[in-house]
Amino acid sequence: MRQQDQCWSAQDQRQVIGRAWRTPQSHIVQVVHILALETTDVIVGSMAMGKKDMLEAFTRNGSSKG
């Protein structure tokens, strides 16, 4: 499977990976992000990663409080 555009949200990325890999499958799926230097791709990509990290930290910390 090949996707032409970058997906900038974690949910979109999970959907792309889910389309390439299914539960009973034993093959490894590799996801490669190619960003061109000195373009908006780098800025948006770093923002998307920061957002993903922030969400993971929030859900991890929020789940321990009860």
mmCIF file as Biopython writes it, N, C-alpha, C and O atoms, coordinates in Angstrom:
data_model
#
loop_
_atom_site.group_PDB
_atom_site.id
_atom_site.type_symbol
_atom_site.label_atom_id
_atom_site.label_alt_id
_atom_site.label_comp_id
_atom_site.label_asym_id
_atom_site.label_entity_id
_atom_site.label_seq_id
_atom_site.pdbx_PDB_ins_code
_atom_site.Cartn_x
_atom_site.Cartn_y
_atom_site.Cartn_z
_atom_site.occupancy
_atom_site.B_iso_or_equiv
_atom_site.auth_seq_id
_atom_site.auth_asym_id
_atom_site.pdbx_PDB_model_num
ATOM 1   N N  . MET A ? 1  ? 0.848   -1.176  0.000  1.0 0.0 1  A 1 
ATOM 2   C CA . MET A ? 1  ? 0.000   0.000   0.000  1.0 0.0 1  A 1 
ATOM 3   C C  . MET A ? 1  ? 0.888   1.232   0.000  1.0 0.0 1  A 1 
ATOM 4   O O  . MET A ? 1  ? 1.917   1.261   0.676  1.0 0.0 1  A 1 
ATOM 5   N N  . ARG A ? 2  ? 0.510   2.213   -0.729 1.0 0.0 2  A 1 
ATOM 6   C CA . ARG A ? 2  ? 1.303   3.429   -0.842 1.0 0.0 2  A 1 
ATOM 7   C C  . ARG A ? 2  ? 0.392   4.636   -0.716 1.0 0.0 2  A 1 
ATOM 8   O O  . ARG A ? 2  ? -0.629  4.738   -1.396 1.0 0.0 2  A 1 
ATOM 9   N N  . GLN A ? 3  ? 0.770   5.531   0.150  1.0 0.0 3  A 1 
ATOM 10  C CA . GLN A ? 3  ? -0.010  6.754   0.323  1.0 0.0 3  A 1 
ATOM 11  C C  . GLN A ? 3  ? 0.837   7.918   -0.158 1.0 0.0 3  A 1 
ATOM 12  O O  . GLN A ? 3  ? 2.021   8.005   0.167  1.0 0.0 3  A 1 
ATOM 13  N N  . GLN A ? 4  ? 0.239   8.805   -0.924 1.0 0.0 4  A 1 
ATOM 14  C CA . GLN A ? 4  ? 0.972   9.916   -1.503 1.0 0.0 4  A 1 
ATOM 15  C C  . GLN A ? 4  ? 1.141   11.083  -0.543 1.0 0.0 4  A 1 
ATOM 16  O O  . GLN A ? 4  ? 2.180   11.743  -0.561 1.0 0.0 4  A 1 
ATOM 17  N N  . ASP A ? 5  ? 0.159   11.350  0.282  1.0 0.0 5  A 1 
ATOM 18  C CA . ASP A ? 5  ? 0.187   12.518  1.150  1.0 0.0 5  A 1 
ATOM 19  C C  . ASP A ? 5  ? 0.545   12.124  2.575  1.0 0.0 5  A 1 
ATOM 20  O O  . ASP A ? 5  ? 0.281   11.005  3.015  1.0 0.0 5  A 1 
ATOM 21  N N  . GLN A ? 6  ? 1.149   13.064  3.282  1.0 0.0 6  A 1 
ATOM 22  C CA . GLN A ? 6  ? 1.425   12.858  4.701  1.0 0.0 6  A 1 
ATOM 23  C C  . GLN A ? 6  ? 0.117   12.923  5.467  1.0 0.0 6  A 1 
ATOM 24  O O  . GLN A ? 6  ? -0.765  13.712  5.129  1.0 0.0 6  A 1 
ATOM 25  N N  . CYS A ? 7  ? -0.012  12.097  6.497  1.0 0.0 7  A 1 
ATOM 26  C CA . CYS A ? 7  ? -1.154  12.242  7.391  1.0 0.0 7  A 1 
ATOM 27  C C  . CYS A ? 7  ? -0.644  12.964  8.630  1.0 0.0 7  A 1 
ATOM 28  O O  . CYS A ? 7  ? 0.358   12.571  9.228  1.0 0.0 7  A 1 
ATOM 29  N N  . TRP A ? 8  ? -1.340  14.011  8.997  1.0 0.0 8  A 1 
ATOM 30  C CA . TRP A ? 8  ? -0.845  14.874  10.067 1.0 0.0 8  A 1 
ATOM 31  C C  . TRP A ? 8  ? -1.518  14.619  11.405 1.0 0.0 8  A 1 
ATOM 32  O O  . TRP A ? 8  ? -1.178  15.273  12.391 1.0 0.0 8  A 1 
ATOM 33  N N  . SER A ? 9  ? -2.434  13.717  11.468 1.0 0.0 9  A 1 
ATOM 34  C CA . SER A ? 9  ? -3.043  13.411  12.762 1.0 0.0 9  A 1 
ATOM 35  C C  . SER A ? 9  ? -2.734  11.962  13.127 1.0 0.0 9  A 1 
ATOM 36  O O  . SER A ? 9  ? -2.570  11.104  12.260 1.0 0.0 9  A 1 
ATOM 37  N N  . ALA A ? 10 ? -2.661  11.713  14.439 1.0 0.0 10 A 1 
ATOM 38  C CA . ALA A ? 10 ? -2.352  10.363  14.914 1.0 0.0 10 A 1 
ATOM 39  C C  . ALA A ? 10 ? -3.433  9.377   14.488 1.0 0.0 10 A 1 
ATOM 40  O O  . ALA A ? 10 ? -3.134  8.222   14.181 1.0 0.0 10 A 1 
ATOM 41  N N  . GLN A ? 11 ? -4.683  9.823   14.468 1.0 0.0 11 A 1 
ATOM 42  C CA . GLN A ? 11 ? -5.780  8.939   14.071 1.0 0.0 11 A 1 
ATOM 43  C C  . GLN A ? 11 ? -5.655  8.544   12.598 1.0 0.0 11 A 1 
ATOM 44  O O  . GLN A ? 11 ? -5.855  7.381   12.248 1.0 0.0 11 A 1 
ATOM 45  N N  . ASP A ? 12 ? -5.328  9.503   11.742 1.0 0.0 12 A 1 
ATOM 46  C CA . ASP A ? 12 ? -5.138  9.187   10.323 1.0 0.0 12 A 1 
ATOM 47  C C  . ASP A ? 12 ? -3.989  8.201   10.142 1.0 0.0 12 A 1 
ATOM 48  O O  . ASP A ? 12 ? -4.073  7.287   9.321  1.0 0.0 12 A 1 
ATOM 49  N N  . GLN A ? 13 ? -2.929  8.386   10.901 1.0 0.0 13 A 1 
ATOM 50  C CA . GLN A ? 13 ? -1.789  7.481   10.807 1.0 0.0 13 A 1 
ATOM 51  C C  . GLN A ? 13 ? -2.180  6.070   11.237 1.0 0.0 13 A 1 
ATOM 52  O O  . GLN A ? 13 ? -1.789  5.097   10.593 1.0 0.0 13 A 1 
ATOM 53  N N  . ARG A ? 14 ? -2.951  5.952   12.326 1.0 0.0 14 A 1 
ATOM 54  C CA . ARG A ? 14 ? -3.415  4.626   12.759 1.0 0.0 14 A 1 
ATOM 55  C C  . ARG A ? 14 ? -4.288  3.969   11.694 1.0 0.0 14 A 1 
ATOM 56  O O  . ARG A ? 14 ? -4.229  2.754   11.504 1.0 0.0 14 A 1 
ATOM 57  N N  . GLN A ? 15 ? -5.100  4.770   10.999 1.0 0.0 15 A 1 
ATOM 58  C CA . GLN A ? 15 ? -5.940  4.209   9.944  1.0 0.0 15 A 1 
ATOM 59  C C  . GLN A ? 15 ? -5.094  3.693   8.784  1.0 0.0 15 A 1 
ATOM 60  O O  . GLN A ? 15 ? -5.380  2.627   8.241  1.0 0.0 15 A 1 
ATOM 61  N N  . VAL A ? 16 ? -4.074  4.422   8.405  1.0 0.0 16 A 1 
ATOM 62  C CA . VAL A ? 16 ? -3.197  3.989   7.314  1.0 0.0 16 A 1 
ATOM 63  C C  . VAL A ? 16 ? -2.497  2.685   7.691  1.0 0.0 16 A 1 
ATOM 64  O O  . VAL A ? 16 ? -2.431  1.756   6.887  1.0 0.0 16 A 1 
ATOM 65  N N  . ILE A ? 17 ? -1.979  2.621   8.909  1.0 0.0 17 A 1 
ATOM 66  C CA . ILE A ? 17 ? -1.309  1.403   9.357  1.0 0.0 17 A 1 
ATOM 67  C C  . ILE A ? 17 ? -2.305  0.254   9.432  1.0 0.0 17 A 1 
ATOM 68  O O  . ILE A ? 17 ? -1.981  -0.876  9.065  1.0 0.0 17 A 1 
ATOM 69  N N  . GLY A ? 18 ? -3.511  0.535   9.903  1.0 0.0 18 A 1 
ATOM 70  C CA . GLY A ? 18 ? -4.541  -0.498  9.994  1.0 0.0 18 A 1 
ATOM 71  C C  . GLY A ? 18 ? -4.953  -1.057  8.651  1.0 0.0 18 A 1 
ATOM 72  O O  . GLY A ? 18 ? -5.306  -2.232  8.550  1.0 0.0 18 A 1 
ATOM 73  N N  . ARG A ? 19 ? -4.913  -0.231  7.618  1.0 0.0 19 A 1 
ATOM 74  C CA . ARG A ? 19 ? -5.233  -0.724  6.273  1.0 0.0 19 A 1 
ATOM 75  C C  . ARG A ? 19 ? -4.132  -1.621  5.725  1.0 0.0 19 A 1 
ATOM 76  O O  . ARG A ? 19 ? -4.394  -2.509  4.913  1.0 0.0 19 A 1 
ATOM 77  N N  . ALA A ? 20 ? -2.896  -1.389  6.171  1.0 0.0 20 A 1 
ATOM 78  C CA . ALA A ? 20 ? -1.773  -2.187  5.674  1.0 0.0 20 A 1 
ATOM 79  C C  . ALA A ? 20 ? -1.560  -3.453  6.504  1.0 0.0 20 A 1 
ATOM 80  O O  . ALA A ? 20 ? -1.038  -4.444  5.993  1.0 0.0 20 A 1 
ATOM 81  N N  . TRP A ? 21 ? -1.953  -3.430  7.762  1.0 0.0 21 A 1 
ATOM 82  C CA . TRP A ? 21 ? -1.733  -4.568  8.652  1.0 0.0 21 A 1 
ATOM 83  C C  . TRP A ? 21 ? -3.041  -5.002  9.277  1.0 0.0 21 A 1 
ATOM 84  O O  . TRP A ? 21 ? -3.794  -4.175  9.792  1.0 0.0 21 A 1 
ATOM 85  N N  . ARG A ? 22 ? -3.314  -6.288  9.236  1.0 0.0 22 A 1 
ATOM 86  C CA . ARG A ? 22 ? -4.527  -6.850  9.841  1.0 0.0 22 A 1 
ATOM 87  C C  . ARG A ? 22 ? -4.137  -7.793  10.974 1.0 0.0 22 A 1 
ATOM 88  O O  . ARG A ? 22 ? -3.013  -8.296  10.991 1.0 0.0 22 A 1 
ATOM 89  N N  . THR A ? 23 ? -5.031  -8.039  11.910 1.0 0.0 23 A 1 
ATOM 90  C CA . THR A ? 23 ? -4.742  -8.797  13.126 1.0 0.0 23 A 1 
ATOM 91  C C  . THR A ? 23 ? -4.105  -10.167 12.883 1.0 0.0 23 A 1 
ATOM 92  O O  . THR A ? 23 ? -3.090  -10.450 13.520 1.0 0.0 23 A 1 
ATOM 93  N N  . PRO A ? 24 ? -4.614  -11.025 12.025 1.0 0.0 24 A 1 
ATOM 94  C CA . PRO A ? 24 ? -3.971  -12.348 11.886 1.0 0.0 24 A 1 
ATOM 95  C C  . PRO A ? 24 ? -2.679  -12.314 11.063 1.0 0.0 24 A 1 
ATOM 96  O O  . PRO A ? 24 ? -2.001  -13.333 10.932 1.0 0.0 24 A 1 
ATOM 97  N N  . GLN A ? 25 ? -2.348  -11.180 10.527 1.0 0.0 25 A 1 
ATOM 98  C CA . GLN A ? 25 ? -1.178  -11.070 9.647  1.0 0.0 25 A 1 
ATOM 99  C C  . GLN A ? 25 ? 0.115   -11.217 10.438 1.0 0.0 25 A 1 
ATOM 100 O O  . GLN A ? 25 ? 0.238   -10.689 11.544 1.0 0.0 25 A 1 
ATOM 101 N N  . SER A ? 26 ? 1.070   -11.930 9.871  1.0 0.0 26 A 1 
ATOM 102 C CA . SER A ? 26 ? 2.354   -12.118 10.555 1.0 0.0 26 A 1 
ATOM 103 C C  . SER A ? 26 ? 3.471   -11.269 9.937  1.0 0.0 26 A 1 
ATOM 104 O O  . SER A ? 26 ? 4.572   -11.208 10.484 1.0 0.0 26 A 1 
ATOM 105 N N  . HIS A ? 27 ? 3.201   -10.627 8.821  1.0 0.0 27 A 1 
ATOM 106 C CA . HIS A ? 27 ? 4.223   -9.797  8.171  1.0 0.0 27 A 1 
ATOM 107 C C  . HIS A ? 27 ? 4.388   -8.472  8.909  1.0 0.0 27 A 1 
ATOM 108 O O  . HIS A ? 27 ? 3.435   -7.939  9.478  1.0 0.0 27 A 1 
ATOM 109 N N  . ILE A ? 28 ? 5.598   -7.957  8.891  1.0 0.0 28 A 1 
ATOM 110 C CA . ILE A ? 28 ? 5.893   -6.673  9.518  1.0 0.0 28 A 1 
ATOM 111 C C  . ILE A ? 28 ? 5.491   -5.550  8.565  1.0 0.0 28 A 1 
ATOM 112 O O  . ILE A ? 28 ? 5.739   -5.626  7.361  1.0 0.0 28 A 1 
ATOM 113 N N  . VAL A ? 29 ? 4.876   -4.519  9.110  1.0 0.0 29 A 1 
ATOM 114 C CA . VAL A ? 29 ? 4.505   -3.337  8.325  1.0 0.0 29 A 1 
ATOM 115 C C  . VAL A ? 29 ? 5.422   -2.206  8.741  1.0 0.0 29 A 1 
ATOM 116 O O  . VAL A ? 29 ? 5.555   -1.910  9.929  1.0 0.0 29 A 1 
ATOM 117 N N  . GLN A ? 30 ? 6.056   -1.572  7.766  1.0 0.0 30 A 1 
ATOM 118 C CA . GLN A ? 30 ? 6.926   -0.441  8.043  1.0 0.0 30 A 1 
ATOM 119 C C  . GLN A ? 30 ? 6.267   0.831   7.530  1.0 0.0 30 A 1 
ATOM 120 O O  . GLN A ? 30 ? 5.782   0.883   6.400  1.0 0.0 30 A 1 
ATOM 121 N N  . VAL A ? 31 ? 6.259   1.850   8.374  1.0 0.0 31 A 1 
ATOM 122 C CA . VAL A ? 31 ? 5.712   3.147   7.996  1.0 0.0 31 A 1 
ATOM 123 C C  . VAL A ? 31 ? 6.873   4.128   7.952  1.0 0.0 31 A 1 
ATOM 124 O O  . VAL A ? 31 ? 7.592   4.292   8.938  1.0 0.0 31 A 1 
ATOM 125 N N  . VAL A ? 32 ? 7.057   4.776   6.815  1.0 0.0 32 A 1 
ATOM 126 C CA . VAL A ? 32 ? 8.167   5.702   6.628  1.0 0.0 32 A 1 
ATOM 127 C C  . VAL A ? 32 ? 7.602   7.081   6.329  1.0 0.0 32 A 1 
ATOM 128 O O  . VAL A ? 32 ? 6.764   7.238   5.441  1.0 0.0 32 A 1 
ATOM 129 N N  . HIS A ? 33 ? 8.064   8.073   7.069  1.0 0.0 33 A 1 
ATOM 130 C CA . HIS A ? 33 ? 7.669   9.456   6.820  1.0 0.0 33 A 1 
ATOM 131 C C  . HIS A ? 33 ? 8.843   10.175  6.187  1.0 0.0 33 A 1 
ATOM 132 O O  . HIS A ? 33 ? 9.932   10.226  6.759  1.0 0.0 33 A 1 
ATOM 133 N N  . ILE A ? 34 ? 8.627   10.721  5.027  1.0 0.0 34 A 1 
ATOM 134 C CA . ILE A ? 34 ? 9.669   11.458  4.328  1.0 0.0 34 A 1 
ATOM 135 C C  . ILE A ? 34 ? 9.286   12.930  4.338  1.0 0.0 34 A 1 
ATOM 136 O O  . ILE A ? 34 ? 8.252   13.319  3.794  1.0 0.0 34 A 1 
ATOM 137 N N  . LEU A ? 35 ? 10.130  13.742  4.960  1.0 0.0 35 A 1 
ATOM 138 C CA . LEU A ? 35 ? 9.874   15.169  5.044  1.0 0.0 35 A 1 
ATOM 139 C C  . LEU A ? 35 ? 10.997  15.908  4.322  1.0 0.0 35 A 1 
ATOM 140 O O  . LEU A ? 35 ? 12.174  15.621  4.538  1.0 0.0 35 A 1 
ATOM 141 N N  . ALA A ? 36 ? 10.638  16.837  3.485  1.0 0.0 36 A 1 
ATOM 142 C CA . ALA A ? 36 ? 11.629  17.648  2.775  1.0 0.0 36 A 1 
ATOM 143 C C  . ALA A ? 36 ? 12.087  18.780  3.678  1.0 0.0 36 A 1 
ATOM 144 O O  . ALA A ? 36 ? 11.267  19.497  4.251  1.0 0.0 36 A 1 
ATOM 145 N N  . LEU A ? 37 ? 13.403  18.939  3.805  1.0 0.0 37 A 1 
ATOM 146 C CA . LEU A ? 37 ? 13.948  20.003  4.643  1.0 0.0 37 A 1 
ATOM 147 C C  . LEU A ? 37 ? 13.565  21.373  4.099  1.0 0.0 37 A 1 
ATOM 148 O O  . LEU A ? 37 ? 13.371  21.562  2.898  1.0 0.0 37 A 1 
ATOM 149 N N  . GLU A ? 38 ? 13.465  22.311  5.018  1.0 0.0 38 A 1 
ATOM 150 C CA . GLU A ? 38 ? 13.164  23.703  4.699  1.0 0.0 38 A 1 
ATOM 151 C C  . GLU A ? 38 ? 11.815  23.871  3.987  1.0 0.0 38 A 1 
ATOM 152 O O  . GLU A ? 38 ? 11.662  24.711  3.100  1.0 0.0 38 A 1 
ATOM 153 N N  . THR A ? 39 ? 10.844  23.050  4.402  1.0 0.0 39 A 1 
ATOM 154 C CA . THR A ? 39 ? 9.479   23.171  3.878  1.0 0.0 39 A 1 
ATOM 155 C C  . THR A ? 39 ? 8.517   23.186  5.063  1.0 0.0 39 A 1 
ATOM 156 O O  . THR A ? 39 ? 8.912   22.946  6.204  1.0 0.0 39 A 1 
ATOM 157 N N  . THR A ? 40 ? 7.279   23.465  4.779  1.0 0.0 40 A 1 
ATOM 158 C CA . THR A ? 40 ? 6.272   23.445  5.837  1.0 0.0 40 A 1 
ATOM 159 C C  . THR A ? 40 ? 6.038   22.032  6.365  1.0 0.0 40 A 1 
ATOM 160 O O  . THR A ? 40 ? 5.512   21.864  7.465  1.0 0.0 40 A 1 
ATOM 161 N N  . ASP A ? 41 ? 6.422   21.016  5.594  1.0 0.0 41 A 1 
ATOM 162 C CA . ASP A ? 41 ? 6.282   19.632  6.065  1.0 0.0 41 A 1 
ATOM 163 C C  . ASP A ? 41 ? 7.006   19.423  7.388  1.0 0.0 41 A 1 
ATOM 164 O O  . ASP A ? 41 ? 6.496   18.730  8.269  1.0 0.0 41 A 1 
ATOM 165 N N  . VAL A ? 42 ? 8.186   20.014  7.537  1.0 0.0 42 A 1 
ATOM 166 C CA . VAL A ? 42 ? 8.961   19.857  8.767  1.0 0.0 42 A 1 
ATOM 167 C C  . VAL A ? 42 ? 8.230   20.507  9.932  1.0 0.0 42 A 1 
ATOM 168 O O  . VAL A ? 42 ? 8.150   19.927  11.014 1.0 0.0 42 A 1 
ATOM 169 N N  . ILE A ? 43 ? 7.702   21.694  9.724  1.0 0.0 43 A 1 
ATOM 170 C CA . ILE A ? 43 ? 6.995   22.409  10.782 1.0 0.0 43 A 1 
ATOM 171 C C  . ILE A ? 43 ? 5.730   21.664  11.186 1.0 0.0 43 A 1 
ATOM 172 O O  . ILE A ? 43 ? 5.495   21.426  12.371 1.0 0.0 43 A 1 
ATOM 173 N N  . VAL A ? 44 ? 4.927   21.302  10.215 1.0 0.0 44 A 1 
ATOM 174 C CA . VAL A ? 44 ? 3.665   20.618  10.509 1.0 0.0 44 A 1 
ATOM 175 C C  . VAL A ? 44 ? 3.945   19.237  11.103 1.0 0.0 44 A 1 
ATOM 176 O O  . VAL A ? 44 ? 3.236   18.796  12.008 1.0 0.0 44 A 1 
ATOM 177 N N  . GLY A ? 45 ? 4.962   18.561  10.605 1.0 0.0 45 A 1 
ATOM 178 C CA . GLY A ? 45 ? 5.319   17.245  11.131 1.0 0.0 45 A 1 
ATOM 179 C C  . GLY A ? 45 ? 5.738   17.310  12.587 1.0 0.0 45 A 1 
ATOM 180 O O  . GLY A ? 45 ? 5.341   16.460  13.385 1.0 0.0 45 A 1 
ATOM 181 N N  . SER A ? 46 ? 6.540   18.313  12.945 1.0 0.0 46 A 1 
ATOM 182 C CA . SER A ? 46 ? 6.968   18.433  14.336 1.0 0.0 46 A 1 
ATOM 183 C C  . SER A ? 46 ? 5.794   18.827  15.231 1.0 0.0 46 A 1 
ATOM 184 O O  . SER A ? 46 ? 5.717   18.382  16.376 1.0 0.0 46 A 1 
ATOM 185 N N  . MET A ? 47 ? 4.893   19.644  14.730 1.0 0.0 47 A 1 
ATOM 186 C CA . MET A ? 47 ? 3.699   20.000  15.505 1.0 0.0 47 A 1 
ATOM 187 C C  . MET A ? 47 ? 2.828   18.765  15.737 1.0 0.0 47 A 1 
ATOM 188 O O  . MET A ? 47 ? 2.305   18.568  16.834 1.0 0.0 47 A 1 
ATOM 189 N N  . ALA A ? 48 ? 2.674   17.941  14.711 1.0 0.0 48 A 1 
ATOM 190 C CA . ALA A ? 48 ? 1.858   16.729  14.829 1.0 0.0 48 A 1 
ATOM 191 C C  . ALA A ? 48 ? 2.467   15.760  15.838 1.0 0.0 48 A 1 
ATOM 192 O O  . ALA A ? 48 ? 1.745   15.150  16.626 1.0 0.0 48 A 1 
ATOM 193 N N  . MET A ? 49 ? 3.795   15.614  15.818 1.0 0.0 49 A 1 
ATOM 194 C CA . MET A ? 49 ? 4.451   14.722  16.770 1.0 0.0 49 A 1 
ATOM 195 C C  . MET A ? 49 ? 4.311   15.262  18.193 1.0 0.0 49 A 1 
ATOM 196 O O  . MET A ? 49 ? 4.074   14.495  19.126 1.0 0.0 49 A 1 
ATOM 197 N N  . GLY A ? 50 ? 4.454   16.573  18.363 1.0 0.0 50 A 1 
ATOM 198 C CA . GLY A ? 50 ? 4.285   17.175  19.679 1.0 0.0 50 A 1 
ATOM 199 C C  . GLY A ? 50 ? 2.881   16.981  20.213 1.0 0.0 50 A 1 
ATOM 200 O O  . GLY A ? 50 ? 2.686   16.718  21.400 1.0 0.0 50 A 1 
ATOM 201 N N  . LYS A ? 51 ? 1.910   17.112  19.334 1.0 0.0 51 A 1 
ATOM 202 C CA . LYS A ? 51 ? 0.509   16.926  19.713 1.0 0.0 51 A 1 
ATOM 203 C C  . LYS A ? 51 ? 0.256   15.480  20.136 1.0 0.0 51 A 1 
ATOM 204 O O  . LYS A ? 51 ? -0.446  15.224  21.114 1.0 0.0 51 A 1 
ATOM 205 N N  . LYS A ? 52 ? 0.831   14.546  19.397 1.0 0.0 52 A 1 
ATOM 206 C CA . LYS A ? 52 ? 0.692   13.126  19.720 1.0 0.0 52 A 1 
ATOM 207 C C  . LYS A ? 52 ? 1.331   12.822  21.073 1.0 0.0 52 A 1 
ATOM 208 O O  . LYS A ? 52 ? 0.735   12.131  21.900 1.0 0.0 52 A 1 
ATOM 209 N N  . ASP A ? 53 ? 2.545   13.337  21.304 1.0 0.0 53 A 1 
ATOM 210 C CA . ASP A ? 53 ? 3.231   13.116  22.574 1.0 0.0 53 A 1 
ATOM 211 C C  . ASP A ? 53 ? 2.445   13.718  23.737 1.0 0.0 53 A 1 
ATOM 212 O O  . ASP A ? 53 ? 2.346   13.118  24.808 1.0 0.0 53 A 1 
ATOM 213 N N  . MET A ? 54 ? 1.891   14.905  23.516 1.0 0.0 54 A 1 
ATOM 214 C CA . MET A ? 54 ? 1.117   15.565  24.555 1.0 0.0 54 A 1 
ATOM 215 C C  . MET A ? 54 ? -0.135  14.756  24.893 1.0 0.0 54 A 1 
ATOM 216 O O  . MET A ? 54 ? -0.476  14.609  26.066 1.0 0.0 54 A 1 
ATOM 217 N N  . LEU A ? 55 ? -0.815  14.233  23.884 1.0 0.0 55 A 1 
ATOM 218 C CA . LEU A ? 55 ? -2.011  13.429  24.118 1.0 0.0 55 A 1 
ATOM 219 C C  . LEU A ? 55 ? -1.673  12.149  24.880 1.0 0.0 55 A 1 
ATOM 220 O O  . LEU A ? 55 ? -2.395  11.761  25.798 1.0 0.0 55 A 1 
ATOM 221 N N  . GLU A ? 56 ? -0.570  11.492  24.497 1.0 0.0 56 A 1 
ATOM 222 C CA . GLU A ? 56 ? -0.163  10.270  25.196 1.0 0.0 56 A 1 
ATOM 223 C C  . GLU A ? 56 ? 0.171   10.561  26.654 1.0 0.0 56 A 1 
ATOM 224 O O  . GLU A ? 56 ? -0.208  9.791   27.537 1.0 0.0 56 A 1 
ATOM 225 N N  . ALA A ? 57 ? 0.881   11.665  26.923 1.0 0.0 57 A 1 
ATOM 226 C CA . ALA A ? 57 ? 1.220   12.034  28.302 1.0 0.0 57 A 1 
ATOM 227 C C  . ALA A ? 57 ? -0.042  12.353  29.095 1.0 0.0 57 A 1 
ATOM 228 O O  . ALA A ? 57 ? -0.164  11.969  30.258 1.0 0.0 57 A 1 
ATOM 229 N N  . PHE A ? 58 ? -0.968  13.048  28.472 1.0 0.0 58 A 1 
ATOM 230 C CA . PHE A ? 58 ? -2.217  13.423  29.141 1.0 0.0 58 A 1 
ATOM 231 C C  . PHE A ? 58 ? -3.027  12.187  29.499 1.0 0.0 58 A 1 
ATOM 232 O O  . PHE A ? 58 ? -3.515  12.070  30.623 1.0 0.0 58 A 1 
ATOM 233 N N  . THR A ? 59 ? -3.175  11.269  28.559 1.0 0.0 59 A 1 
ATOM 234 C CA . THR A ? 59 ? -3.982  10.066  28.824 1.0 0.0 59 A 1 
ATOM 235 C C  . THR A ? 59 ? -3.274  9.155   29.827 1.0 0.0 59 A 1 
ATOM 236 O O  . THR A ? 59 ? -3.931  8.505   30.640 1.0 0.0 59 A 1 
ATOM 237 N N  . ARG A ? 60 ? -1.954  9.103   29.777 1.0 0.0 60 A 1 
ATOM 238 C CA . ARG A ? 60 ? -1.206  8.278   30.726 1.0 0.0 60 A 1 
ATOM 239 C C  . ARG A ? 60 ? -1.360  8.846   32.142 1.0 0.0 60 A 1 
ATOM 240 O O  . ARG A ? 60 ? -1.607  8.091   33.083 1.0 0.0 60 A 1 
ATOM 241 N N  . ASN A ? 61 ? -1.217  10.155  32.301 1.0 0.0 61 A 1 
ATOM 242 C CA . ASN A ? 61 ? -1.353  10.781  33.614 1.0 0.0 61 A 1 
ATOM 243 C C  . ASN A ? 61 ? -2.795  10.796  34.083 1.0 0.0 61 A 1 
ATOM 244 O O  . ASN A ? 61 ? -3.057  10.628  35.274 1.0 0.0 61 A 1 
ATOM 245 N N  . GLY A ? 62 ? -3.722  10.989  33.184 1.0 0.0 62 A 1 
ATOM 246 C CA . GLY A ? 62 ? -5.141  11.042  33.544 1.0 0.0 62 A 1 
ATOM 247 C C  . GLY A ? 62 ? -5.681  9.694   33.983 1.0 0.0 62 A 1 
ATOM 248 O O  . GLY A ? 62 ? -6.582  9.631   34.819 1.0 0.0 62 A 1 
ATOM 249 N N  . SER A ? 63 ? -5.139  8.606   33.427 1.0 0.0 63 A 1 
ATOM 250 C CA . SER A ? 63 ? -5.652  7.282   33.761 1.0 0.0 63 A 1 
ATOM 251 C C  . SER A ? 63 ? -5.189  6.829   35.140 1.0 0.0 63 A 1 
ATOM 252 O O  . SER A ? 63 ? -5.821  5.962   35.743 1.0 0.0 63 A 1 
ATOM 253 N N  . SER A ? 64 ? -4.089  7.401   35.657 1.0 0.0 64 A 1 
ATOM 254 C CA . SER A ? 64 ? -3.607  6.991   36.973 1.0 0.0 64 A 1 
ATOM 255 C C  . SER A ? 64 ? -4.385  7.650   38.105 1.0 0.0 64 A 1 
ATOM 256 O O  . SER A ? 64 ? -4.364  7.174   39.240 1.0 0.0 64 A 1 
ATOM 257 N N  . LYS A ? 65 ? -5.073  8.750   37.791 1.0 0.0 65 A 1 
ATOM 258 C CA . LYS A ? 65 ? -5.882  9.427   38.813 1.0 0.0 65 A 1 
ATOM 259 C C  . LYS A ? 65 ? -7.266  8.798   38.837 1.0 0.0 65 A 1 
ATOM 260 O O  . LYS A ? 65 ? -7.865  8.598   37.780 1.0 0.0 65 A 1 
ATOM 261 N N  . GLY A ? 66 ? -7.763  8.498   39.957 1.0 0.0 66 A 1 
ATOM 262 C CA . GLY A ? 66 ? -9.052  7.859   39.922 1.0 0.0 66 A 1 
ATOM 263 C C  . GLY A ? 66 ? -9.864  8.150   41.049 1.0 0.0 66 A 1 
ATOM 264 O O  . GLY A ? 66 ? -10.991 7.665   41.140 1.0 0.0 66 A 1 
#
